[in-house]
Amino acid sequence: MKKWFVALLVLLAVIVLISPAIVGRLTERDISKSIEIANVESPDVSIQTERFERRWFSSEGRHRIELSDRDAFPSISKFTADSGYDGLPAVVIDTRIDHGLVPAGSVVPGIANIASTFQLDPGNGKLVDLPARVQSTISLTGLTDGTVEVDTGEWHAGSNEINWQGADLKFSLDRAGILSTLSGHVGPMEFSADSLHVETSTLNIAFDQTGGPYSLVLPTLKLGSGAMNAYFGGSNIERSGLSEFQIELVSDVVRGKLLGNIAIDIDDLAMLTGEKFDINVVASTSGIDAKRFADLYHAYSAYLREGHNSKSALQALYSGNTESLLALLQAGIELDIESARVGSPQGMFAGDLSVTLPASDSDEPVSWSGLLLKLHGTMNFSMPEALFEQLASADPQLNMAVATGFLVAEDEQYVMHVDIAKGVAKVNGAPIPLSGF
């Protein structure tokens, strides 16, 4: 009995001593793989490994994240040009990884403790220390928990200036390194460059992303902020921005069906023209077959990994997965935009939409024309006459909507009512076959 006990202690000691080297090698490999994927999916941003030193119990690395396309970031390009810098900004990240079953500096068993600090290269090659720290721990189960802390600070270069009030965030990653939770706040910031001045309020974030069936990722999000404004023109100030916004998103899979709800609320959205708008949207989806949706989503993701942008990936998805798309629609879909409202100085734009495609028998032949015959829906739309006249003065072709009966005048409003059934859309009572679209 004692021999077995001694042998077990020796085995544990060997594992504890050898595991740091194994984890260090795996960590280096995973970082390289993640950088390769990121550079493919975000070609406008370049990620480079400047150095990585792997030792037995710890490793240290330096990585550089740099904007690589001036045309994709015109405002930042102007900012650096006004500062007299040749390059675009970059963030340099220095990371120390203590690895092994009992990482250095920890009394809790785990795989690794990771600490990162940051520097900014504003475009002139001179690094500026940033008051930001990321601390994270990878547990024995492969899950990662961490914090992001940013102290209050400021940066000046000539007439350019940035002031920030810090940030405090908590996050967790799943075993694949995918973000699963993020919560906390980013404090107010001010940015000035030449005739541009930007001010933001505290941004509050509560994000949760769980793995669902069929390898789906199901997000829940609450995002909100107070005033966010940009001022242009120096002494002749023009403003664009908003006074407050809230976004809430919930998704789930229930009995094999994908469900989703979203609510968007934006107050006092100010345009450079001086006009202000309030926007409110509440929408939901239900009845979507989760497995068929997952198959299409994974196909779309594969196109992105092959180098497609989002538009060409959607085109490839449509042309190469017609049968899968038909199968998804055959399983039924419900879409409901309960309310879409835009308040303007000329009055309220309002609309709602409800579309239902009942599930078809799996043995029934499926076609686009057959699905259109099963489609049911309603849509209501209204806008004040004053708003329509303003839009029509900018685009006279809108008057054709009135001439053809798509919009009709009613109580100082222009309205549209659409009913869809049996392959026909009745627009303000006038039938239009859907096969003609």
C-alpha positions in Angstrom: 0.0 0.0 0.0 2.8 2.4 0.9 4.6 1.6 -2.4 1.5 2.6 -4.4 1.2 5.8 -2.3 4.9 6.7 -2.9 4.5 5.9 -6.6 1.5 8.2 -6.8 3.4 11.0 -5.1 6.3 10.6 -7.6 3.9 10.6 -10.5 2.2 13.8 -9.3 5.6 15.4 -8.8 6.7 14.5 -12.4 3.4 15.9 -13.8 3.8 19.2 -11.8 7.4 19.6 -13.0 6.8 18.6 -16.6 3.5 20.3 -17.2 4.9 23.8 -17.4 6.9 23.0 -20.5 4.0 21.3 -22.2 1.6 24.1 -21.4 4.2 26.6 -22.6 4.5 24.9 -26.0 0.7 24.5 -26.4 0.3 28.2 -25.5 2.8 29.3 -28.2 1.0 27.2 -30.8 -2.4 28.4 -29.9 -1.3 32.1 -30.0 0.2 31.6 -33.5 -3.0 29.9 -34.7 -5.2 32.7 -33.3 -3.1 35.4 -35.0 -3.3 33.6 -38.3 -7.1 33.4 -38.1 -7.4 37.0 -37.1 -5.2 38.3 -39.9 -7.5 36.4 -42.4 -10.8 37.6 -40.9 -9.7 41.2 -40.4 -7.3 42.2 -43.2 -7.5 45.9 -42.3 -5.8 45.1 -39.0 -2.4 43.4 -38.9 -1.2 41.3 -35.9 2.4 40.4 -35.6 4.5 38.5 -33.1 7.6 40.6 -32.4 9.1 38.1 -30.0 8.1 35.0 -27.9 10.4 33.5 -25.4 9.2 30.2 -24.0 10.9 29.0 -20.8 10.1 26.1 -18.4 7.8 27.8 -15.9 7.0 31.0 -17.7 6.9 32.6 -21.2 7.1 36.2 -22.3 5.9 37.7 -25.6 5.4 40.9 -27.4 2.7 41.4 -30.1 1.9 44.4 -32.3 -1.7 45.2 -33.5 -1.5 47.7 -36.3 -4.0 49.4 -38.6 -2.8 48.4 -42.1 -5.3 50.2 -44.4 -5.4 54.0 -44.5 -8.6 54.0 -46.7 -10.4 51.9 -44.1 -9.7 54.3 -41.3 -9.9 57.8 -42.8 -10.4 59.7 -39.5 -7.5 58.0 -37.8 -5.3 58.6 -40.9 -6.1 62.3 -40.8 -5.4 62.3 -37.0 -1.8 60.9 -37.5 -1.2 63.1 -40.6 -2.2 66.2 -38.6 0.3 65.1 -35.9 3.0 64.8 -38.5 3.4 61.0 -38.2 4.2 58.8 -41.1 2.6 55.6 -39.9 -0.8 54.5 -38.5 -1.3 53.9 -34.8 -0.5 50.5 -33.3 -0.9 48.9 -29.9 2.0 46.9 -28.5 1.1 44.2 -26.0 3.6 42.7 -23.6 2.5 39.5 -22.0 3.9 37.2 -19.3 2.5 33.7 -18.9 3.2 31.6 -15.8 2.3 28.1 -16.7 2.0 24.6 -15.1 -0.5 22.8 -12.9 0.4 25.3 -10.1 1.4 28.5 -12.0 4.0 30.8 -10.3 2.4 33.4 -8.1 -0.7 31.3 -7.5 -1.8 28.8 -4.8 -4.8 27.6 -6.9 -4.2 24.8 -9.4 -4.6 25.8 -13.0 -2.9 25.8 -16.3 -1.7 29.4 -16.6 -1.8 32.9 -15.2 -1.5 35.7 -17.8 -0.7 39.3 -17.3 -0.6 41.9 -20.2 0.4 45.5 -20.3 0.0 47.9 -23.3 1.9 50.6 -25.1 0.7 52.9 -27.9 2.7 53.8 -31.1 0.8 56.8 -32.3 2.5 56.5 -35.7 6.0 57.8 -35.1 7.6 54.7 -33.6 7.9 56.1 -30.1 6.0 53.9 -27.6 3.8 55.6 -25.0 2.9 53.6 -21.9 -0.9 53.1 -21.5 -2.4 52.7 -18.1 -4.2 49.5 -18.9 -3.8 45.9 -17.5 -5.3 42.6 -18.3 -5.1 39.8 -15.8 -6.5 36.3 -16.6 -6.3 32.8 -15.3 -6.8 29.5 -17.3 -8.3 26.8 -15.1 -7.7 23.1 -15.3 -10.9 22.8 -17.2 -9.7 25.1 -19.9 -11.9 28.1 -19.0 -10.4 31.5 -18.7 -11.5 34.3 -16.4 -10.0 37.7 -16.4 -10.2 41.5 -15.8 -9.4 44.6 -17.8 -8.5 47.7 -15.9 -7.8 51.1 -17.4 -6.7 54.0 -15.3 -7.7 57.6 -15.9 -5.2 59.3 -18.3 -4.5 61.7 -21.1 -2.3 62.1 -24.2 -1.3 65.1 -26.2 0.5 65.7 -29.5 0.4 69.2 -30.8 -3.2 70.2 -31.2 -4.4 66.6 -30.9 -5.6 65.5 -27.5 -7.2 62.4 -25.9 -8.6 62.2 -22.3 -10.2 59.1 -20.8 -11.8 58.2 -17.5 -10.7 54.6 -17.4 -12.5 51.3 -17.7 -13.3 48.2 -15.5 -14.4 45.0 -17.2 -14.6 41.4 -16.4 -14.6 38.6 -19.0 -14.5 34.9 -19.5 -13.5 32.7 -22.4 -14.6 29.1 -23.2 -12.3 26.2 -23.9 -12.0 27.3 -27.6 -11.0 30.8 -26.6 -14.3 32.4 -27.6 -15.6 35.2 -25.5 -18.5 33.9 -23.3 -19.1 36.8 -20.9 -18.1 40.5 -20.7 -19.5 43.0 -18.2 -18.5 46.3 -16.7 -18.1 49.8 -18.0 -15.9 52.1 -20.1 -15.7 55.6 -18.7 -16.2 58.9 -20.5 -13.7 60.0 -23.2 -12.8 63.2 -25.1 -11.0 63.3 -28.4 -9.8 66.5 -30.1 -8.0 66.8 -33.5 -7.9 70.0 -35.6 -11.6 71.1 -36.0 -13.1 67.8 -34.6 -14.1 67.2 -31.0 -15.7 64.0 -29.7 -17.2 63.4 -26.3 -18.6 60.1 -25.0 -20.3 59.1 -21.7 -20.0 56.0 -19.7 -20.7 52.9 -21.7 -22.2 50.0 -19.8 -21.9 46.4 -21.1 -23.5 43.1 -20.0 -22.8 40.4 -22.6 -23.3 36.7 -22.3 -22.7 34.1 -25.0 -23.5 30.4 -24.4 -23.0 27.4 -26.5 -26.2 25.9 -27.8 -27.1 22.8 -29.8 -25.6 22.2 -33.3 -22.5 24.3 -32.3 -24.6 27.5 -32.3 -23.5 30.4 -30.2 -26.4 32.2 -28.4 -25.7 35.8 -27.3 -27.5 38.0 -24.8 -26.6 41.6 -24.7 -27.4 44.8 -22.8 -25.5 47.8 -24.1 -26.2 51.4 -23.0 -24.7 54.8 -22.9 -25.5 58.5 -22.2 -24.6 61.3 -24.6 -22.1 60.7 -27.4 -21.4 63.7 -29.6 -19.1 64.9 -32.3 -18.6 68.6 -33.0 -17.2 69.9 -36.3 -16.0 73.2 -37.6 -14.1 74.9 -34.8 -15.9 78.2 -34.0 -18.8 77.4 -36.3 -19.8 74.3 -34.4 -21.9 71.6 -36.0 -23.0 68.7 -33.9 -23.9 65.1 -34.6 -24.6 62.4 -32.0 -27.2 61.3 -29.5 -28.3 61.9 -25.9 -28.8 58.2 -25.0 -29.1 54.8 -26.4 -30.0 51.3 -25.2 -29.7 48.0 -27.0 -31.0 44.7 -25.7 -30.7 41.3 -27.5 -31.8 37.8 -26.3 -31.5 34.5 -28.2 -32.3 30.9 -27.3 -33.1 27.5 -28.7 -36.3 26.0 -27.4 -37.6 22.6 -28.6 -35.3 22.8 -31.7 -36.4 26.3 -32.7 -34.2 29.3 -32.7 -35.7 32.3 -31.0 -34.5 35.9 -30.9 -35.7 39.3 -29.5 -34.1 42.7 -30.0 -35.0 46.2 -28.8 -33.2 49.4 -29.9 -33.9 52.8 -28.3 -32.0 55.9 -29.4 -32.9 59.4 -28.1 -32.1 62.7 -29.6 -30.1 61.5 -32.6 -28.7 64.8 -34.0 -27.7 65.1 -37.7 -25.3 67.7 -39.1 -28.4 69.4 -40.7 -29.5 70.3 -37.2 -32.5 67.9 -37.2 -33.0 65.5 -34.3 -34.7 62.1 -34.3 -35.8 59.5 -31.8 -35.6 55.8 -32.9 -37.4 52.8 -31.3 -37.4 49.3 -32.8 -38.8 46.1 -31.2 -38.5 42.9 -33.2 -38.5 39.2 -32.7 -38.1 35.9 -34.7 -39.3 32.5 -33.8 -40.1 29.1 -35.4 -36.7 28.9 -37.2 -35.3 25.4 -37.4 -32.1 25.6 -35.3 -30.3 22.7 -37.0 -30.9 23.9 -40.5 -30.0 27.5 -39.5 -26.8 26.2 -37.9 -25.8 24.3 -41.1 -26.2 27.5 -43.1 -24.4 29.6 -40.5 -21.4 27.2 -40.4 -21.3 27.3 -44.2 -21.2 31.1 -44.2 -18.4 31.0 -41.6 -16.5 28.7 -43.8 -16.7 31.1 -46.8 -15.4 33.9 -44.5 -12.4 31.7 -43.5 -11.7 31.1 -47.2 -11.2 34.8 -47.7 -14.6 36.0 -48.7 -15.9 39.3 -47.4 -19.4 39.4 -45.9 -21.2 40.3 -49.1 -19.5 37.7 -51.3 -19.9 35.1 -48.6 -23.7 35.7 -48.6 -23.7 35.4 -52.4 -21.7 32.2 -52.2 -24.1 30.9 -49.6 -27.2 31.6 -51.7 -25.7 30.1 -54.9 -24.1 27.1 -53.3 -26.7 26.1 -50.7 -30.1 26.5 -52.4 -31.5 23.2 -51.2 -30.5 24.0 -47.6 -32.1 27.4 -47.8 -35.3 25.8 -49.1 -35.2 23.3 -46.4 -34.9 26.0 -43.7 -37.9 27.8 -45.1 -39.8 24.6 -45.4 -39.5 24.1 -41.7 -41.3 27.4 -41.1 -40.4 30.9 -40.0 -42.0 33.8 -38.1 -40.7 37.3 -38.2 -42.4 40.1 -36.2 -41.3 43.8 -36.1 -43.7 44.9 -33.5 -42.8 48.5 -33.8 -40.4 50.6 -35.8 -40.8 54.3 -34.9 -38.8 57.3 -35.9 -39.7 60.7 -34.3 -38.6 63.7 -36.5 -39.3 67.4 -36.5 -42.0 66.8 -39.2 -43.7 64.1 -37.1 -43.6 60.4 -36.5 -42.7 57.7 -39.0 -44.2 54.4 -37.8 -44.4 50.9 -39.2 -44.9 47.3 -38.2 -44.4 44.0 -40.0 -45.5 40.4 -39.3 -44.6 37.5 -41.6 -45.4 33.8 -41.1 -44.3 30.9 -43.2 -46.0 27.7 -41.9 -44.0 24.5 -41.7 -44.5 22.2 -44.7 -44.8 18.5 -44.8 -41.4 17.0 -45.1 -42.6 14.7 -47.9 -44.1 17.6 -49.8 -42.0 18.8 -52.8 -40.5 22.2 -52.0 -40.0 25.2 -54.4 -39.8 28.9 -54.2 -43.2 29.3 -55.8 -44.7 26.8 -53.4 -43.3 28.6 -50.4 -44.7 32.0 -51.7 -48.2 30.4 -51.8 -47.9 29.5 -48.1 -46.5 32.9 -47.0 -48.8 35.1 -44.8 -48.0 38.6 -43.7 -49.1 42.1 -43.0 -47.2 45.4 -43.1 -48.4 48.9 -42.0 -46.5 52.1 -42.7 -47.2 55.8 -42.2 -45.4 59.1 -42.4 -46.5 62.7 -42.0 -47.1 64.6 -45.3 -44.5 67.2 -44.2 -41.8 64.4 -43.9 -42.8 62.9 -47.3 -42.6 66.2 -49.0 -39.1 66.8 -47.6 -37.9 63.4 -48.7 -39.6 63.8 -52.2 -37.9 67.2 -52.7 -34.5 65.4 -52.3 -35.6 62.4 -54.4 -38.5 63.2 -56.7 -38.8 59.5 -57.7 -40.7 59.0 -54.4 -43.6 60.7 -56.0 -44.0 57.5 -58.1 -45.1 55.7 -54.9 -48.1 58.0 -54.7 -48.8 57.9 -58.4 -48.9 54.1 -58.4 -50.9 53.8 -55.2 -48.2 52.3 -53.0 -48.7 55.4 -50.7 -52.1 57.0 -50.2 -53.0 60.2 -48.4 -55.0 59.8 -45.2 -55.5 62.3 -42.4 -52.4 64.4 -43.2 -50.4 61.1 -43.4 -49.1 59.0 -46.2 -49.9 55.4 -45.4 -49.4 51.9 -46.8 -51.1 48.7 -45.8 -50.0 45.4 -47.2 -51.7 41.9 -46.8 -49.9 38.8 -48.1 -51.7 35.5 -48.7 -51.8 32.8 -51.3 -49.0 34.3 -53.4 -50.6 37.7 -53.7 -49.8 40.9 -51.9 -52.6 43.4 -51.6 -51.2 46.9 -51.4 -53.8 49.3 -50.1 -56.4 46.8 -51.5 -54.8 46.5 -55.0 -53.6 42.9 -55.7 -50.0 42.3 -56.9 -48.8 38.7 -57.6 -45.6 37.9 -55.6 -44.3 35.9 -58.6 -43.8 39.2 -60.4 -41.0 40.2 -57.9 
